């Protein structure tokens, strides 16, 4: 399902990136990742969370490798336009270490 | 009240900054801000949320101007060490526009 993103209001940093907070609908903060304009456009079009991987320097559709996809329900922008909040449903753990949230303590 | 921050695990970016997600204890994401080492040390020592203001280029103790202080209960670091989560109690609105959260829609 497409999701609305106020693309023209987003202020990208000097690298063309904006930080995105991914939050489960129950309030749990799952991860902080980065998006460029292409990732936001793909997220808006598909409703699947896309990011920009800084380490791999590539568009990253969350879950393509792990199966742990994120279905974005709502995207909010902050008052300064330089941060985004994805409100979403996470399949499986969000963290590549198998934790539900990247902010959970190591098991 | 002092709060524990795993300072040596924090990976600061090329500007010496790390993004911080500020979250109310009920799960509401209030804002995304930035911290340098000095801001983290001050937060750890006092339990009051400190940030680095990129626009003013100054240490920023949240609430000094507005009275809308943040009492940090817990600080979590993500699996990559390059993002922090402040779990906190917010006095008054977090947003300088008077909204509870910077991610709330404009009134």
N, CA and C atoms of all chains as a GROMACS GRO file, in nm:
protein
  642
    1UNK      N    1   0.084  -0.121   0.000
    1UNK     CA    2   0.000   0.000   0.000
    1UNK      C    3   0.088   0.125   0.000
    2UNK      N    4   0.065   0.215  -0.092
    2UNK     CA    5   0.141   0.341  -0.091
    2UNK      C    6   0.120   0.416   0.039
    3UNK      N    7   0.218   0.498   0.074
    3UNK     CA    8   0.208   0.577   0.197
    3UNK      C    9   0.254   0.720   0.163
    4UNK      N   10   0.190   0.817   0.227
    4UNK     CA   11   0.222   0.957   0.196
    4UNK      C   12   0.351   1.001   0.264
    5UNK      N   13   0.440   1.063   0.188
    5UNK     CA   14   0.561   1.123   0.244
    5UNK      C   15   0.572   1.265   0.188
    6UNK      N   16   0.584   1.365   0.274
    6UNK     CA   17   0.593   1.504   0.227
    6UNK      C   18   0.733   1.534   0.175
    7UNK      N   19   0.762   1.476   0.058
    7UNK     CA   20   0.898   1.478   0.004
    7UNK      C   21   0.957   1.618  -0.009
    8UNK      N   22   0.875   1.712  -0.050
    8UNK     CA   23   0.928   1.847  -0.075
    8UNK      C   24   0.964   1.920   0.055
    9UNK      N   25   0.915   1.868   0.168
    9UNK     CA   26   0.944   1.931   0.296
    9UNK      C   27   1.071   1.875   0.361
   10UNK      N   28   1.126   1.768   0.302
   10UNK     CA   29   1.240   1.703   0.364
   10UNK      C   30   1.368   1.780   0.335
   11UNK      N   31   1.442   1.810   0.442
   11UNK     CA   32   1.572   1.875   0.426
   11UNK      C   33   1.681   1.768   0.439
   12UNK      N   34   1.738   1.730   0.328
   12UNK     CA   35   1.846   1.632   0.329
   12UNK      C   36   1.975   1.700   0.374
   13UNK      N   37   2.063   1.622   0.435
   13UNK     CA   38   2.190   1.679   0.480
   13UNK      C   39   2.286   1.690   0.362
   14UNK      N   40   2.410   1.728   0.390
   14UNK     CA   41   2.505   1.755   0.283
   14UNK      C   42   2.540   1.628   0.204
   15UNK      N   43   2.506   1.513   0.260
   15UNK     CA   44   2.527   1.386   0.188
   15UNK      C   45   2.402   1.344   0.110
   16UNK      N   46   2.295   1.424   0.122
   16UNK     CA   47   2.169   1.387   0.057
   16UNK      C   48   2.089   1.287   0.139
   17UNK      N   49   2.115   1.280   0.269
   17UNK     CA   50   2.050   1.182   0.356
   17UNK      C   51   1.967   1.248   0.465
   18UNK      N   52   1.871   1.173   0.516
   18UNK     CA   53   1.790   1.217   0.629
   18UNK      C   54   1.776   1.098   0.725
   19UNK      N   55   1.788   1.121   0.855
   19UNK     CA   56   1.772   1.008   0.948
   19UNK      C   57   1.625   0.969   0.962
   20UNK      N   58   1.603   0.839   0.972
   20UNK     CA   59   1.468   0.785   0.986
   20UNK      C   60   1.461   0.700   1.113
   21UNK      N   61   1.367   0.731   1.200
   21UNK     CA   62   1.339   0.649   1.318
   21UNK      C   63   1.228   0.552   1.280
   22UNK      N   64   1.255   0.422   1.296
   22UNK     CA   65   1.155   0.320   1.266
   22UNK      C   66   1.092   0.276   1.398
   23UNK      N   67   0.961   0.294   1.406
   23UNK     CA   68   0.890   0.266   1.532
   23UNK      C   69   0.775   0.170   1.506
   24UNK      N   70   0.770   0.062   1.584
   24UNK     CA   71   0.657  -0.032   1.579
   24UNK      C   72   0.531   0.041   1.628
   25UNK      N   73   0.415  -0.006   1.585
   25UNK     CA   74   0.290   0.063   1.621
   25UNK      C   75   0.265   0.063   1.772
   26UNK      N   76   0.326  -0.031   1.846
   26UNK     CA   77   0.308  -0.033   1.991
   26UNK      C   78   0.401   0.066   2.061
   27UNK      N   79   0.480   0.140   1.986
   27UNK     CA   80   0.566   0.243   2.044
   27UNK      C   81   0.713   0.205   2.050
   28UNK      N   82   0.746   0.079   2.032
   28UNK     CA   83   0.886   0.036   2.040
   28UNK      C   84   0.969   0.099   1.928
   29UNK      N   85   1.079   0.162   1.966
   29UNK     CA   86   1.172   0.214   1.866
   29UNK      C   87   1.261   0.098   1.821
   30UNK      N   88   1.255   0.066   1.693
   30UNK     CA   89   1.323  -0.054   1.642
   30UNK      C   90   1.464  -0.024   1.593
   31UNK      N   91   1.484   0.088   1.527
   31UNK     CA   92   1.613   0.118   1.468
   31UNK      C   93   1.617   0.262   1.421
   32UNK      N   94   1.738   0.311   1.399
   32UNK     CA   95   1.756   0.438   1.329
   32UNK      C   96   1.836   0.407   1.204
   33UNK      N   97   1.783   0.451   1.090
   33UNK     CA   98   1.853   0.428   0.964
   33UNK      C   99   1.849   0.557   0.883
   34UNK      N  100   1.898   0.549   0.760
   34UNK     CA  101   1.910   0.670   0.676
   34UNK      C  102   1.839   0.649   0.545
   35UNK      N  103   1.786   0.757   0.493
   35UNK     CA  104   1.721   0.750   0.362
   35UNK      C  105   1.770   0.864   0.275
   36UNK      N  106   1.780   0.836   0.145
   36UNK     CA  107   1.798   0.944   0.047
   36UNK      C  108   1.663   0.962  -0.026
   37UNK      N  109   1.660   1.049  -0.123
   37UNK     CA  110   1.533   1.076  -0.190
   37UNK      C  111   1.479   0.950  -0.259
   38UNK      N  112   1.568   0.873  -0.319
   38UNK     CA  113   1.524   0.751  -0.387
   38UNK      C  114   1.459   0.652  -0.290
   39UNK      N  115   1.517   0.638  -0.170
   39UNK     CA  116   1.461   0.547  -0.070
   39UNK      C  117   1.323   0.595  -0.025
   40UNK      N  118   1.309   0.727  -0.010
   40UNK     CA  119   1.179   0.780   0.031
   40UNK      C  120   1.075   0.760  -0.078
   41UNK      N  121   1.116   0.783  -0.202
   41UNK     CA  122   1.021   0.764  -0.312
   41UNK      C  123   0.977   0.618  -0.321
   42UNK      N  124   1.070   0.525  -0.302
   42UNK     CA  125   1.036   0.382  -0.308
   42UNK      C  126   0.946   0.343  -0.191
   43UNK      N  127   0.974   0.400  -0.072
   43UNK     CA  128   0.888   0.373   0.044
   43UNK      C  129   0.747   0.425   0.018
   44UNK      N  130   0.738   0.548  -0.033
   44UNK     CA  131   0.607   0.608  -0.059
   44UNK      C  132   0.527   0.525  -0.160
   45UNK      N  133   0.597   0.477  -0.262
   45UNK     CA  134   0.531   0.407  -0.372
   45UNK      C  135   0.481   0.268  -0.330
   46UNK      N  136   0.559   0.202  -0.243
   46UNK     CA  137   0.532   0.061  -0.213
   46UNK      C  138   0.477   0.036  -0.073
   47UNK      N  139   0.502   0.130   0.021
   47UNK     CA  140   0.465   0.106   0.159
   47UNK      C  141   0.560   0.012   0.231
   48UNK      N  142   0.662  -0.034   0.161
   48UNK     CA  143   0.768  -0.115   0.224
   48UNK      C  144   0.883  -0.021   0.258
   49UNK      N  145   0.939  -0.036   0.380
   49UNK     CA  146   1.045   0.054   0.422
   49UNK      C  147   1.171   0.032   0.339
   50UNK      N  148   1.218   0.140   0.278
   50UNK     CA  149   1.345   0.144   0.206
   50UNK      C  150   1.437   0.242   0.277
   51UNK      N  151   1.565   0.211   0.276
   51UNK     CA  152   1.667   0.298   0.335
   51UNK      C  153   1.784   0.309   0.238
   52UNK      N  154   1.879   0.392   0.279
   52UNK     CA  155   2.007   0.399   0.208
   52UNK      C  156   2.111   0.338   0.301
   53UNK      N  157   2.175   0.233   0.255
   53UNK     CA  158   2.281   0.172   0.334
   53UNK      C  159   2.410   0.250   0.314
   54UNK      N  160   2.460   0.314   0.420
   54UNK     CA  161   2.582   0.392   0.409
   54UNK      C  162   2.703   0.302   0.390
   55UNK      N  163   2.701   0.183   0.453
   55UNK     CA  164   2.817   0.094   0.440
   55UNK      C  165   2.822   0.031   0.301
   56UNK      N  166   2.707  -0.009   0.248
   56UNK     CA  167   2.707  -0.074   0.116
   56UNK      C  168   2.688   0.026   0.003
   57UNK      N  169   2.655   0.152   0.039
   57UNK     CA  170   2.629   0.256  -0.060
   57UNK      C  171   2.528   0.207  -0.163
   58UNK      N  172   2.413   0.164  -0.112
   58UNK     CA  173   2.311   0.108  -0.200
   58UNK      C  174   2.173   0.127  -0.139
   59UNK      N  175   2.075   0.134  -0.227
   59UNK     CA  176   1.936   0.134  -0.182
   59UNK      C  177   1.911   0.000  -0.113
   60UNK      N  178   1.836   0.005  -0.005
   60UNK     CA  179   1.820  -0.112   0.079
   60UNK      C  180   1.672  -0.127   0.112
   61UNK      N  181   1.610  -0.232   0.055
   61UNK     CA  182   1.471  -0.260   0.091
   61UNK      C  183   1.473  -0.356   0.208
   62UNK      N  184   1.438  -0.306   0.323
   62UNK     CA  185   1.446  -0.384   0.447
   62UNK      C  186   1.372  -0.517   0.433
   63UNK      N  187   1.443  -0.625   0.462
   63UNK     CA  188   1.381  -0.757   0.459
   63UNK      C  189   1.414  -0.839   0.336
   64UNK      N  190   1.478  -0.779   0.236
   64UNK     CA  191   1.507  -0.854   0.113
   64UNK      C  192   1.599  -0.973   0.141
   65UNK      N  193   1.692  -0.957   0.231
   65UNK     CA  194   1.782  -1.067   0.266
   65UNK      C  195   1.725  -1.150   0.380
   66UNK      N  196   1.676  -1.082   0.483
   66UNK     CA  197   1.635  -1.149   0.607
   66UNK      C  198   1.491  -1.198   0.605
   67UNK      N  199   1.409  -1.140   0.518
   67UNK     CA  200   1.266  -1.166   0.524
   67UNK      C  201   1.194  -1.081   0.629
   68UNK      N  202   1.272  -1.002   0.702
   68UNK     CA  203   1.213  -0.922   0.811
   68UNK      C  204   1.169  -0.786   0.759
   69UNK      N  205   1.060  -0.789   0.686
   69UNK     CA  206   1.013  -0.670   0.615
   69UNK      C  207   0.943  -0.574   0.711
   70UNK      N  208   0.934  -0.450   0.665
   70UNK     CA  209   0.864  -0.346   0.741
   70UNK      C  210   0.754  -0.287   0.652
   71UNK      N  211   0.632  -0.297   0.702
   71UNK     CA  212   0.516  -0.240   0.632
   71UNK      C  213   0.486  -0.105   0.696
   72UNK      N  214   0.511   0.000   0.622
   72UNK     CA  215   0.499   0.135   0.678
   72UNK      C  216   0.353   0.181   0.673
   73UNK      N  217   0.304   0.223   0.788
   73UNK     CA  218   0.165   0.264   0.799
   73UNK      C  219   0.152   0.416   0.786
   74UNK      N  220   0.253   0.486   0.839
   74UNK     CA  221   0.247   0.632   0.841
   74UNK      C  222   0.389   0.686   0.845
   75UNK      N  223   0.411   0.797   0.777
   75UNK     CA  224   0.541   0.865   0.784
   75UNK      C  225   0.518   1.006   0.837
   76UNK      N  226   0.592   1.041   0.940
   76UNK     CA  227   0.583   1.176   0.997
   76UNK      C  228   0.716   1.247   0.979
   77UNK      N  229   0.707   1.376   0.962
   77UNK     CA  230   0.827   1.459   0.949
   77UNK      C  231   0.834   1.551   1.070
   78UNK      N  232   0.954   1.585   1.114
   78UNK     CA  233   0.961   1.668   1.234
   78UNK      C  234   0.951   1.817   1.197
   79UNK      N  235   0.945   1.900   1.299
   79UNK     CA  236   0.918   2.043   1.281
   79UNK      C  237   1.026   2.112   1.198
   80UNK      N  238   1.146   2.059   1.200
   80UNK     CA  239   1.256   2.118   1.123
   80UNK      C  240   1.269   2.058   0.984
   81UNK      N  241   1.198   1.950   0.959
   81UNK     CA  242   1.203   1.885   0.828
   81UNK      C  243   1.329   1.803   0.806
   82UNK      N  244   1.406   1.781   0.913
   82UNK     CA  245   1.532   1.709   0.893
   82UNK      C  246   1.539   1.575   0.964
   83UNK      N  247   1.423   1.519   0.996
   83UNK     CA  248   1.417   1.384   1.052
   83UNK      C  249   1.279   1.327   1.021
   84UNK      N  250   1.274   1.196   1.000
   84UNK     CA  251   1.148   1.130   0.968
   84UNK      C  252   1.121   1.019   1.068
   85UNK      N  253   0.992   0.990   1.084
   85UNK     CA  254   0.949   0.879   1.169
   85UNK      C  255   0.863   0.787   1.083
   86UNK      N  256   0.909   0.661   1.069
   86UNK     CA  257   0.827   0.559   1.003
   86UNK      C  258   0.750   0.486   1.113
   87UNK      N  259   0.619   0.492   1.109
   87UNK     CA  260   0.536   0.410   1.199
   87UNK      C  261   0.499   0.285   1.120
   88UNK      N  262   0.530   0.168   1.173
   88UNK     CA  263   0.525   0.047   1.088
   88UNK      C  264   0.497  -0.082   1.163
   89UNK      N  265   0.469  -0.184   1.082
   89UNK     CA  266   0.457  -0.320   1.133
   89UNK      C  267   0.581  -0.397   1.090
   90UNK      N  268   0.653  -0.449   1.188
   90UNK     CA  269   0.776  -0.524   1.163
   90UNK      C  270   0.746  -0.672   1.159
   91UNK      N  271   0.793  -0.741   1.057
   91UNK     CA  272   0.791  -0.888   1.055
   91UNK      C  273   0.921  -0.940   1.112
   92UNK      N  274   0.914  -1.022   1.215
   92UNK     CA  275   1.036  -1.078   1.275
   92UNK      C  276   1.115  -0.970   1.346
   93UNK      N  277   1.238  -1.002   1.385
   93UNK     CA  278   1.322  -0.903   1.454
   93UNK      C  279   1.370  -0.796   1.356
   94UNK      N  280   1.379  -0.672   1.404
   94UNK     CA  281   1.431  -0.564   1.319
   94UNK      C  282   1.583  -0.571   1.310
   95UNK      N  283   1.647  -0.622   1.412
   95UNK     CA  284   1.793  -0.614   1.423
   95UNK      C  285   1.860  -0.733   1.356
   96UNK      N  286   1.971  -0.706   1.288
   96UNK     CA  287   2.043  -0.814   1.220
   96UNK      C  288   2.107  -0.910   1.320
   97UNK      N  289   2.110  -0.871   1.450
   97UNK     CA  290   2.161  -0.962   1.552
   97UNK      C  291   2.050  -1.049   1.611
   98UNK      N  292   1.930  -1.038   1.555
   98UNK     CA  293   1.820  -1.123   1.600
   98UNK      C  294   1.739  -1.064   1.714
   99UNK      N  295   1.777  -0.943   1.759
   99UNK     CA  296   1.699  -0.876   1.864
   99UNK      C  297   1.578  -0.808   1.800
  100UNK      N  298   1.474  -0.794   1.880
  100UNK     CA  299   1.355  -0.728   1.824
  100UNK      C  300   1.389  -0.587   1.779
  101UNK      N  301   1.459  -0.513   1.865
  101UNK     CA  302   1.500  -0.376   1.834
  101UNK      C  303   1.651  -0.367   1.837
  102UNK      N  304   1.707  -0.283   1.748
  102UNK     CA  305   1.851  -0.259   1.751
  102UNK      C  306   1.894  -0.195   1.883
  103UNK      N  307   1.801  -0.138   1.956
  103UNK     CA  308   1.833  -0.072   2.083
  103UNK      C  309   1.816  -0.166   2.202
  104UNK      N  310   1.774  -0.290   2.180
  104UNK     CA  311   1.768  -0.386   2.289
  104UNK      C  312   1.910  -0.421   2.331
  105UNK      N  313   1.928  -0.450   2.460
  105UNK     CA  314   2.061  -0.494   2.506
  105UNK      C  315   2.101  -0.626   2.437
  106UNK      N  316   2.227  -0.645   2.421
  106UNK     CA  317   2.276  -0.770   2.361
  106UNK      C  318   2.230  -0.888   2.449
  107UNK      N  319   2.188  -0.999   2.386
  107UNK     CA  320   2.136  -1.112   2.463
  107UNK      C  321   2.247  -1.180   2.542
  108UNK      N  322   1.979   1.290   3.884
  108UNK     CA  323   2.032   1.154   3.902
  108UNK      C  324   2.120   1.116   3.784
  109UNK      N  325   2.242   1.076   3.811
  109UNK     CA  326   2.330   1.031   3.701
  109UNK      C  327   2.266   0.914   3.627
  110UNK      N  328   2.304   0.898   3.501
  110UNK     CA  329   2.252   0.789   3.419
  110UNK      C  330   2.370   0.729   3.343
  111UNK      N  331   2.365   0.599   3.324
  111UNK     CA  332   2.477   0.529   3.259
  111UNK      C  333   2.474   0.547   3.109
  112UNK      N  334   2.586   0.586   3.050
  112UNK     CA  335   2.600   0.591   2.904
  112UNK      C  336   2.729   0.519   2.867
  113UNK      N  337   2.721   0.420   2.777
  113UNK     CA  338   2.841   0.344   2.739
  113UNK      C  339   2.927   0.426   2.641
  114UNK      N  340   2.991   0.529   2.697
  114UNK     CA  341   3.059   0.629   2.614
  114UNK      C  342   3.162   0.569   2.518
  115UNK      N  343   3.236   0.471   2.566
  115UNK     CA  344   3.343   0.416   2.483
  115UNK      C  345   3.291   0.334   2.366
  116UNK      N  346   3.161   0.299   2.370
  116UNK     CA  347   3.103   0.221   2.260
  116UNK      C  348   3.042   0.310   2.153
  117UNK      N  349   3.035   0.440   2.180
  117UNK     CA  350   2.968   0.530   2.085
  117UNK      C  351   3.060   0.561   1.968
  118UNK      N  352   3.006   0.541   1.847
  118UNK     CA  353   3.081   0.577   1.727
  118UNK      C  354   3.029   0.710   1.676
  119UNK      N  355   3.105   0.814   1.699
  119UNK     CA  356   3.067   0.947   1.652
  119UNK      C  357   3.096   0.958   1.502
  120UNK      N  358   3.016   1.041   1.434
  120UNK     CA  359   3.038   1.058   1.290
  120UNK      C  360   3.156   1.152   1.266
  121UNK      N  361   3.179   1.186   1.139
  121UNK     CA  362   3.297   1.264   1.104
  121UNK      C  363   3.291   1.406   1.163
  122UNK      N  364   3.173   1.446   1.210
  122UNK     CA  365   3.159   1.576   1.278
  122UNK      C  366   3.173   1.562   1.430
  123UNK      N  367   3.190   1.438   1.477
  123UNK     CA  368   3.197   1.417   1.621
  123UNK      C  369   3.059   1.410   1.685
  124UNK      N  370   2.957   1.379   1.605
  124UNK     CA  371   2.820   1.378   1.654
  124UNK      C  372   2.756   1.239   1.642
  125UNK      N  373   2.654   1.217   1.723
  125UNK     CA  374   2.576   1.094   1.715
  125UNK      C  375   2.428   1.134   1.727
  126UNK      N  376   2.340   1.074   1.646
  126UNK     CA  377   2.198   1.107   1.659
  126UNK      C  378   2.137   1.043   1.784
  127UNK      N  379   2.048   1.120   1.847
  127UNK     CA  380   1.981   1.073   1.969
  127UNK      C  381   1.830   1.080   1.948
  128UNK      N  382   1.763   0.968   1.968
  128UNK     CA  383   1.617   0.965   1.966
  128UNK      C  384   1.569   0.984   2.110
  129UNK      N  385   1.486   1.085   2.132
  129UNK     CA  386   1.431   1.109   2.266
  129UNK      C  387   1.289   1.053   2.270
  130UNK      N  388   1.269   0.961   2.362
  130UNK     CA  389   1.141   0.890   2.370
  130UNK      C  390   1.083   0.901   2.510
  131UNK      N  391   0.958   0.944   2.521
  131UNK     CA  392   0.886   0.946   2.648
  131UNK      C  393   0.868   0.802   2.696
  132UNK      N  394   0.853   0.783   2.826
  132UNK     CA  395   0.842   0.647   2.881
  132UNK      C  396   0.718   0.574   2.828
  133UNK      N  397   0.616   0.648   2.783
  133UNK     CA  398   0.497   0.582   2.728
  133UNK      C  399   0.516   0.538   2.584
  134UNK      N  400   0.634   0.562   2.527
  134UNK     CA  401   0.663   0.516   2.392
  134UNK      C  402   0.663   0.627   2.288
  135UNK      N  403   0.609   0.743   2.320
  135UNK     CA  404   0.604   0.852   2.222
  135UNK      C  405   0.745   0.899   2.185
  136UNK      N  406   0.772   0.904   2.056
  136UNK     CA  407   0.899   0.960   2.010
  136UNK      C  408   0.883   1.112   2.006
  137UNK      N  409   0.963   1.182   2.084
  137UNK     CA  410   0.946   1.327   2.101
  137UNK      C  411   1.028   1.407   2.000
  138UNK      N  412   1.149   1.364   1.973
  138UNK     CA  413   1.237   1.443   1.887
  138UNK      C  414   1.359   1.360   1.849
  139UNK      N  415   1.428   1.406   1.746
  139UNK     CA  416   1.560   1.354   1.713
  139UNK      C  417   1.657   1.471   1.723
  140UNK      N  418   1.761   1.453   1.802
  140UNK     CA  419   1.860   1.560   1.816
  140UNK      C  420   1.999   1.497   1.807
  141UNK      N  421   2.101   1.578   1.828
  141UNK     CA  422   2.239   1.534   1.810
  141UNK      C  423   2.318   1.557   1.937
  142UNK      N  424   2.413   1.469   1.964
  142UNK     CA  425   2.500   1.488   2.080
  142UNK      C  426   2.646   1.470   2.038
  143UNK      N  427   2.733   1.545   2.102
  143UNK     CA  428   2.876   1.517   2.092
  143UNK      C  429   2.919   1.454   2.226
  144UNK      N  430   3.047   1.428   2.239
  144UNK     CA  431   3.093   1.362   2.361
  144UNK      C  432   3.062   1.445   2.485
  145UNK      N  433   3.081   1.576   2.472
  145UNK     CA  434   3.057   1.664   2.587
  145UNK      C  435   2.910   1.658   2.630
  146UNK      N  436   2.819   1.656   2.535
  146UNK     CA  437   2.675   1.650   2.568
  146UNK      C  438   2.643   1.517   2.636
  147UNK      N  439   2.704   1.409   2.589
  147UNK     CA  440   2.678   1.279   2.651
  147UNK      C  441   2.734   1.275   2.793
  148UNK      N  442   2.853   1.331   2.811
  148UNK     CA  443   2.912   1.332   2.945
  148UNK      C  444   2.825   1.413   3.041
  149UNK      N  445   2.772   1.525   2.994
  149UNK     CA  446   2.687   1.609   3.079
  149UNK      C  447   2.555   1.539   3.110
  150UNK      N  448   2.501   1.468   3.011
  150UNK     CA  449   2.378   1.392   3.034
  150UNK      C  450   2.402   1.282   3.137
  151UNK      N  451   2.514   1.211   3.121
  151UNK     CA  452   2.546   1.101   3.213
  151UNK      C  453   2.564   1.152   3.356
  152UNK      N  454   2.627   1.267   3.368
  152UNK     CA  455   2.660   1.321   3.501
  152UNK      C  456   2.537   1.373   3.573
  153UNK      N  457   2.444   1.434   3.498
  153UNK     CA  458   2.332   1.506   3.560
  153UNK      C  459   2.198   1.436   3.544
  154UNK      N  460   2.184   1.348   3.446
  154UNK     CA  461   2.054   1.288   3.418
  154UNK      C  462   1.960   1.383   3.346
  155UNK      N  463   2.005   1.503   3.316
  155UNK     CA  464   1.928   1.598   3.234
  155UNK      C  465   1.978   1.585   3.090
  156UNK      N  466   1.883   1.580   2.995
  156UNK     CA  467   1.922   1.562   2.856
  156UNK      C  468   1.998   1.684   2.804
  157UNK      N  469   2.118   1.658   2.754
  157UNK     CA  470   2.200   1.759   2.686
  157UNK      C  471   2.218   1.716   2.541
  158UNK      N  472   2.224   1.814   2.452
  158UNK     CA  473   2.247   1.789   2.310
  158UNK      C  474   2.352   1.887   2.259
  159UNK      N  475   2.387   1.866   2.131
  159UNK     CA  476   2.469   1.964   2.062
  159UNK      C  477   2.381   2.033   1.960
  160UNK      N  478   2.367   2.164   1.973
  160UNK     CA  479   2.288   2.239   1.875
  160UNK      C  480   2.375   2.267   1.753
  161UNK      N  481   2.337   2.208   1.638
  161UNK     CA  482   2.415   2.229   1.516
  161UNK      C  483   2.399   2.371   1.464
  162UNK      N  484   2.280   2.430   1.484
  162UNK     CA  485   2.259   2.566   1.433
  162UNK      C  486   2.333   2.668   1.519
  163UNK      N  487   2.331   2.649   1.651
  163UNK     CA  488   2.398   2.746   1.738
  163UNK      C  489   2.543   2.708   1.768
  164UNK      N  490   2.578   2.585   1.728
  164UNK     CA  491   2.712   2.534   1.755
  164UNK      C  492   2.747   2.549   1.903
  165UNK      N  493   2.660   2.495   1.986
  165UNK     CA  494   2.679   2.509   2.131
  165UNK      C  495   2.616   2.391   2.203
  166UNK      N  496   2.671   2.361   2.318
  166UNK     CA  497   2.609   2.263   2.407
  166UNK      C  498   2.472   2.317   2.447
  167UNK      N  499   2.375   2.228   2.453
  167UNK     CA  500   2.236   2.270   2.471
  167UNK      C  501   2.176   2.179   2.578
  168UNK      N  502   2.149   2.239   2.697
  168UNK     CA  503   2.079   2.164   2.800
  168UNK      C  504   1.931   2.188   2.781
  169UNK      N  505   1.862   2.086   2.734
  169UNK     CA  506   1.721   2.098   2.698
  169UNK      C  507   1.640   2.155   2.815
  170UNK      N  508   1.566   2.262   2.788
  170UNK     CA  509   1.479   2.322   2.890
  170UNK      C  510   1.534   2.447   2.954
  171UNK      N  511   1.661   2.480   2.927
  171UNK     CA  512   1.719   2.598   2.992
  171UNK      C  513   1.645   2.726   2.955
  172UNK      N  514   1.598   2.733   2.830
  172UNK     CA  515   1.523   2.852   2.787
  172UNK      C  516   1.374   2.832   2.809
  173UNK      N  517   1.324   2.715   2.774
  173UNK     CA  518   1.179   2.691   2.774
  173UNK      C  519   1.126   2.641   2.907
  174UNK      N  520   1.213   2.588   2.991
  174UNK     CA  521   1.166   2.519   3.111
  174UNK      C  522   1.120   2.376   3.084
  175UNK      N  523   1.123   2.336   2.959
  175UNK     CA  524   1.073   2.203   2.922
  175UNK      C  525   1.186   2.101   2.928
  176UNK      N  526   1.223   2.068   3.051
  176UNK     CA  527   1.339   1.984   3.074
  176UNK      C  528   1.308   1.838   3.046
  177UNK      N  529   1.412   1.761   3.027
  177UNK     CA  530   1.402   1.617   3.004
  177UNK      C  531   1.486   1.544   3.109
  178UNK      N  532   1.419   1.462   3.187
  178UNK     CA  533   1.486   1.380   3.288
  178UNK      C  534   1.510   1.242   3.230
  179UNK      N  535   1.634   1.211   3.203
  179UNK     CA  536   1.667   1.086   3.134
  179UNK      C  537   1.671   0.971   3.234
  180UNK      N  538   1.595   0.867   3.202
  180UNK     CA  539   1.585   0.751   3.291
  180UNK      C  540   1.682   0.642   3.247
  181UNK      N  541   1.700   0.630   3.115
  181UNK     CA  542   1.783   0.522   3.061
  181UNK      C  543   1.838   0.565   2.926
  182UNK      N  544   1.960   0.526   2.898
  182UNK     CA  545   2.018   0.552   2.766
  182UNK      C  546   2.054   0.417   2.704
  183UNK      N  547   2.007   0.395   2.582
  183UNK     CA  548   2.040   0.272   2.510
  183UNK      C  549   2.120   0.306   2.387
  184UNK      N  550   2.207   0.216   2.349
  184UNK     CA  551   2.288   0.233   2.229
  184UNK      C  552   2.248   0.124   2.131
  185UNK      N  553   2.255   0.152   2.001
  185UNK     CA  554   2.210   0.050   1.907
  185UNK      C  555   2.324  -0.046   1.874
  186UNK      N  556   2.290  -0.149   1.797
  186UNK     CA  557   2.384  -0.259   1.772
  186UNK      C  558   2.510  -0.212   1.699
  187UNK      N  559   2.499  -0.105   1.623
  187UNK     CA  560   2.614  -0.053   1.551
  187UNK      C  561   2.692   0.053   1.630
  188UNK      N  562   2.635   0.097   1.741
  188UNK     CA  563   2.702   0.198   1.824
  188UNK      C  564   2.695   0.338   1.766
  189UNK      N  565   2.610   0.357   1.664
  189UNK     CA  566   2.608   0.489   1.601
  189UNK      C  567   2.474   0.561   1.614
  190UNK      N  568   2.394   0.520   1.712
  190UNK     CA  569   2.270   0.592   1.744
  190UNK      C  570   2.236   0.563   1.890
  191UNK      N  571   2.175   0.662   1.955
  191UNK     CA  572   2.139   0.648   2.095
  191UNK      C  573   1.990   0.672   2.113
  192UNK      N  574   1.937   0.612   2.219
  192UNK     CA  575   1.797   0.631   2.256
  192UNK      C  576   1.794   0.680   2.400
  193UNK      N  577   1.741   0.801   2.420
  193UNK     CA  578   1.718   0.850   2.556
  193UNK      C  579   1.574   0.815   2.594
  194UNK      N  580   1.557   0.734   2.696
  194UNK     CA  581   1.423   0.708   2.751
  194UNK      C  582   1.406   0.807   2.865
  195UNK      N  583   1.301   0.888   2.862
  195UNK     CA  584   1.297   1.004   2.953
  195UNK      C  585   1.157   1.049   2.991
  196UNK      N  586   1.156   1.136   3.091
  196UNK     CA  587   1.033   1.206   3.130
  196UNK      C  588   1.045   1.351   3.083
  197UNK      N  589   0.951   1.392   3.000
  197UNK     CA  590   0.950   1.526   2.943
  197UNK      C  591   0.859   1.616   3.026
  198UNK      N  592   0.909   1.734   3.064
  198UNK     CA  593   0.823   1.836   3.125
  198UNK      C  594   0.772   1.927   3.014
  199UNK      N  595   0.641   1.942   3.005
  199UNK     CA  596   0.583   2.029   2.901
  199UNK      C  597   0.604   1.972   2.764
  200UNK      N  598   0.578   2.051   2.660
  200UNK     CA  599   0.598   2.003   2.523
  200UNK      C  600   0.746   1.992   2.489
  201UNK      N  601   0.782   1.891   2.410
  201UNK     CA  602   0.922   1.878   2.367
  201UNK      C  603   0.954   1.975   2.255
  202UNK      N  604   0.853   2.008   2.175
  202UNK     CA  605   0.877   2.084   2.052
  202UNK      C  606   0.872   2.235   2.077
  203UNK      N  607   0.962   2.307   2.011
  203UNK     CA  608   0.965   2.453   2.029
  203UNK      C  609   0.842   2.520   1.969
  204UNK      N  610   0.764   2.442   1.890
  204UNK     CA  611   0.639   2.497   1.837
  204UNK      C  612   0.522   2.470   1.931
  205UNK      N  613   0.549   2.415   2.049
  205UNK     CA  614   0.444   2.393   2.147
  205UNK      C  615   0.373   2.259   2.134
  206UNK      N  616   0.417   2.178   2.036
  206UNK     CA  617   0.358   2.045   2.021
  206UNK      C  618   0.426   1.951   2.121
  207UNK      N  619   0.354   1.847   2.160
  207UNK     CA  620   0.413   1.752   2.254
  207UNK      C  621   0.539   1.688   2.193
  208UNK      N  622   0.525   1.646   2.068
  208UNK     CA  623   0.637   1.584   1.996
  208UNK      C  624   0.669   1.667   1.873
  209UNK      N  625   0.796   1.673   1.837
  209UNK     CA  626   0.835   1.740   1.713
  209UNK      C  627   0.778   1.669   1.591
  210UNK      N  628   0.736   1.542   1.608
  210UNK     CA  629   0.680   1.466   1.497
  210UNK      C  630   0.528   1.476   1.490
  211UNK      N  631   0.466   1.548   1.583
  211UNK     CA  632   0.322   1.571   1.573
  211UNK      C  633   0.293   1.662   1.455
  212UNK      N  634   0.178   1.644   1.391
  212UNK     CA  635   0.141   1.735   1.282
  212UNK      C  636   0.127   1.877   1.335
  213UNK      N  637   0.150   1.975   1.251
  213UNK     CA  638   0.132   2.115   1.291
  213UNK      C  639  -0.013   2.135   1.334
  214UNK      N  640  -0.035   2.213   1.439
  214UNK     CA  641  -0.172   2.232   1.489
  214UNK      C  642  -0.256   2.316   1.391
   0.00000   0.00000   0.00000
